[in-house]
Amino acid sequence: MSKSKVLAVPPPLVIDDTNLSRAWARLLLKVLDGAGTEVAPLILSLGGFGEDGAIGEDPAIRQALDRLLKRKGKLVVDDVAFTIFPQRLWQMSRGDRSRLFALYRATFPRWQAMNRKANGRGLYFERMVMYGRGPCNGNQLEWILSQYNSRSGVRRSMLQATTFDPERDHVASAQLGFPCLQQVSFEPTPVGLVTNAFYATQQIFDKAYGNCLGLAQLGAFMAHEMGMPLARLNVMVGVAKLERIKKTDADFAPLVTATRASLATPVTLQSRPAEPAVSAWVAS
C-alpha cells in the first residue's frame, strides 16, 4: 500500500501596520516576489488611526496606484472605497447620520444606473442600510447605533451588519462579482472601536486598497456615532488574488518602485487628500 502524500496547509499571512499604503504594499510585494498569484488566508490589521479616524497613507504609493488603475481602465481608490462607505456624502451631511442615510437612499438609483452591469446586484453600503428587510427598514447600521446608544450592556453579537444574502446571492453563476465582502462587525473596547471585516475573496490589484480605505471610513463613522475613537481595523480574507493584471506587466514598474521605497523608510501619518467628485462605481 502506497503512502498518501500529506500536503502542508500554509499558515495565514498576517500584515499589521499603521499605514494603509504600506500594508497594501507588503501584500502586493509578497505576491510579486513569490510564486503564484494568491495568498490564502490573509489577515490585514491596521492601527494608528488619527483623532478624526484617518489612517496613514503614502502619497507616492496612492498616486502611483491610481495612475495605474486609470491606465488599465479600473476604478481609482476613492471610487472603490465609496462602495463601502460614501465619505463624500457623510461630509455633506455635516455629522447628521439621518441626513447621510436619506441622501444615500435618494441618490442610490443614480449610482446604480451609472454602471448597471456592475452595480445591478447592489453596493456594499446599500446592503448595510437598505438590506430590504429587518428592523429600521433594513438599515442595519441605524439598528446597531440606536441599540448601542439606547442603553448599556448591549450584547456584542448584535453589533454586526451583513452584506451577503443567501436569498439573493446563492446563485449558480460561474462568476459573481458581488458580494465578496460577507459581513462587518463592530467591537467596542476600552481603547476604542475595533472594526472587523470578512471576505470570501478579494482582488489585490484593483479592489484591496479601496476596500480597506472604505472599511476604515466606515469604522470611523461608526466610532464617531458610538462616541469613541477608532482603534483598529481587521480584514480577514479567505483568498486574496492578483488576477486582473499580470505580474510581469511592464506598467507595474512605477508602482513597484514606490512600494519598495516606502517600505525602506519609516512610517509617518499622512493627511488624507480632499475627496474628489464621485464617478461610476462597481461593486466588490
N, C-alpha and C positions, 0 to 999 in steps of 0.2 A: 504494500500500500504506500503510495507516494504521499509525502508530507505536503500539506497545502501551505502556500506561501502566505505569511502573515504581513499585512501591509500596515505600516505605522500611520496613525492618524496625526497629521501635523497640528502643532499647538496653535492657538489663536495668535494673530498679530495684534499686539497692543501698542497703540500710539497715544501717548499722554503729553500734552503740550499746552502752552498758554497763548499760542499764536495760531490762528486758523490756517494761514498760508503755510507756515512751517509744517503743521500736522499733515496737511494735504500733500505738501512736497515730499514728506517722508514716505507717504503711501505711494505716490507716483514713482519715486525712485526705487522703492522696493520692488515694484513690478518691472520697471525698465531695466534695472540692473540684474534681475534674476531670471529664472527660467519660467516660461509660461506667461499667462496674461491674467491670472486670477489670484486673489487672496481669500482664503476661507478657513475659519471665520475671521472677521475684523472687529476689533473694539477700539473705537476712537474716542478719546476723552479730552475735553477742553476745560480749562480753568482760567483763572486770572482775569475775569471779566471786570470792566470798569464800573464805576458807581452808576452809570446810566445803562449798564448791561452790555456795553460794546465789547467786542472781542478784538484782540490784537490782530493786525494783518500786515503783510509786507507788500507795499505798493508795487514793487518790481514784479513779484510773482502774480499779483492780481491783474496788473495791466498786461503782462505777457500772456496770461491765460485768456483774458477777454479778447485780445487781438487774435489769438489762435482760434478761439471759438467762432469769432466772426468770419475768419478766413475759411473755416470748414462749414459755414452755414448753420452753426448751432447758436443756441441762446446764450447771452452773456450771463455772468454770475447773478446779477441782481434780478434778472427775469426768472431764473430758476428759483431763487430764494422766494420770490413773490408767490409761487405756487404753494408754499408752506405758510408764509406769513406776509400779508400786504403792508409792509413797513410804510410805504408812501401814504396809504390810506390812514394808518394809525397816526402819522404826523399831521395829516389834515384834520383828524378828529380831535386833536389837542387834549389828549388824555381822557376822552369820553368814550368808553368802550361801547356803550349803546349806540353812539353815532358811528363808530367803526363798523359794528355789525350791520347797521342799517345801510351804510354806504356800500358795504360789500354785497349785501343781498340785492341792492338796486343795480349795481354795476356788473355783477357776475355774468348775466346773459351776454353782455358785450364782450367780456374777456373770453368767454367760451366760443362766441361766434367768430372771434379773430382767428381762431385756429380750430375749427370744428373737428377736423380729422384727429388731432392730437388730444384735444380737450373734451371730446364728446362724452367721455366717461366721468368727467369731473376734474376738480383740482383738490389738492390736499386740504387747504384751508376751508374750501367749500364743504368737504366731507365733515370737517370738525364743527362747523357752525350751521350747516344745512344738511344734516345727515338724512333727513326725510322722515324720521320717526324718533320717538323718545321724548323725555321731558324738555321743557323750554323750546318746544317746536323743533327739536332736533339740534339745538345749539349746545353741543357738548361742553364747550368752553364756558359758556354762561352758567350751565348747570354746576360745573366744578367750582367756579368762582363764587356763585351765590351760596352754595352749600358751605364752602370753606369759610366764607366771611360771615355767615349767619350764626355760627356757634363754634365753641371749642370742642376738640375731641372728635372731629370728623374722621371716619375710618379712611386710612390711606389708600385702600384699594378702590375708593371712589374717584380718586384723582387721576383718571386716565381717559383719553379720547382715542377712539378707533377710526381708522380710515378704510380698512378692509371690511367689506360687507359680503358674506357668503351668498346672500340672495342675488346680488348683482355681479359678483366677481368670480364665483365658481363657474367658469365657462370653459369650454373645451378648445378654445383658440390655441393655436400653436405658439403664438407670441401675443403678449398683452402688456402694453407699456405702462399701465396704471391699474391698481396701485402697487408700487414696490414697498412703500412705507406702510407698515401694518398698524402701528399704534404709537402713541406718545403718552408717557406717564410723568407726573409731577410730584416730587417728593420734598416736602418742607423739612429742613434740618435746622439745627441751632445756628449754623453759619450761613444759611440761605437756601434758596430753592435749587434742587437738582432735577434736571430735565433728562429723561431717558427716551430714546427713540429706537424702534426696532424695524429693521429692513430685512426682507427676504433676499433681495439682490440690490445692487447699486452699481451704476455706471461711474467709473472713476474719472474718466476724462471730462464728460460734458455735464455731469449732474452732481457729483460728490461735493465739490466745493460749494456750489449754490445751495444744495440741500442742507449742508451744515450751517451755512450762514442763515438760511431761513429758520432752521430749528433754534439757533441762538437768538434770533429776533423774537421768535415765538416764546422762548423761555424767558426773555427779558420782559416781554409784555405780561406774561402770567405772573412773574415775580413782582412786577410793579403793582398789579391788581391784587396781589396777595399780601402786599406790604412788606416785602423783604428783598434783599439783593439776589441776583442770580449767581449761584456759587459754582455750578458745574453742568456741563452738557456731556452725556454719554450716548454714543451712537453705536448700536450693535448691528452688524451686517452679516447675514449668512454667507453670501458670496459677493465680493467686490470684484468687478470685471472691467478690463480695458478692452473694449470691443469695437468702438466706433472710430478708432484711429489706430494705425499700425505702429508698433514700437519703433520701426525703422523709418518712419516718416521724417523726411528732412525738415519739415516745418516745425518739428518739436524743438529744434536746436535753441532758439532764443529762450523758450520756457525752461528747458533743462538747465541752461546756463544760469538763469535767475534762481531756480530752485537750489542748485548746488551752492551758489553764492550766499543765499540766505542761510543755509544750514551751516555755513562756515563762520557765521557772525553771531554775536549774542542776540537774544530776543529782546525786542523793545515793543511797547504797546503803541500802535499807530492809530491815530484818529480815523474814523470812518469818513469816506468822501461823501459829498452831498448826493442824495438819492436822485437818479435820473428819472425822466419820464418813463412810465411803463410801456411795454410794447406787447407783442403777441407771445403768450406763454404756452408751453406744453406741460403736461402733467407727467410726473415721475421723476 
